Amino acid sequence: MKLDAGATPGPAAEAAPPRRGAPRAHNRHAALLAAAARVFRARGYGLTSMRDIAAATAMTAGSIYYHYPSKGDLLLAVYAEGVRRVGAAFDAAVARPGTPWQRLERGAAAHLAMLLGADPQDADFAGVFVQVQPHDFPPEHVDALVALRDSYEDRFRRLLAALPLARGTDRTLLRLQLIGALNHVPLWYRPEGRRGPAAIARTMTRQLQRGVAAAGDRT
């Protein structure tokens, strides 16, 4: 484990005595998760200390350990909440009837809207969900992160499985290509630009359709 700048070397630098299980109920828990999401998104996991999160919540580090035994446990909880929120938006968008391509476009638009902060309350959670990668996590949490990420990407997998695609199209690479392109949008997106999340998603999915759809199903 890497120590935070200024931390005193030793096993207690970023973790209290081990305690596993669900966080205890507490009326400040929601505020803690929101503040942790904001700090993790701004500083990244490696540069964030529990003291930073405590300062953002006006709590003590000891109070945070009341809920989570380590920084890794807290990040995992924030990541899981990000998956839950983005997943709920995605599910609502694709629930309406439509062709497979229309449903994919709506799912992509919902994904982008969450990443780009359409709802400020969700923006930090969605940002952590996209920014944090398995190599950022402590080893003991990597499997849980990958399972959460895969559970979300299964939504795209199911939508692409329903698409009528040209013979020989690699659906796995197509899924990774689309998700990668969507997750890259926050790096170049400008709110004052000509295209919002829905227009960007429409362009991306229709370009895919023109390139890989089965004959007779291309725009």
Secondary structure, DSSP 8 states (H G I E B T S, - for coil): ----TT--SSTTSSB-S---SS----TTHHHHHHHHHHHHHHH-TTT--HHHHHHHHT--HHHHHHH-SBHHHHHHHHHHHHHHHHHHHHHHHHSS---HHHHHHHHHHHHHHHHTTSSHHHHHHHHHHHH--GGGS-HHHHHHHHHHHHHHHHHHHHHHHTS-B-TT--HHHHHHHHHHHHHHHHHH--TTSS--HHHHHHHHHHHHHHHHB-TT---
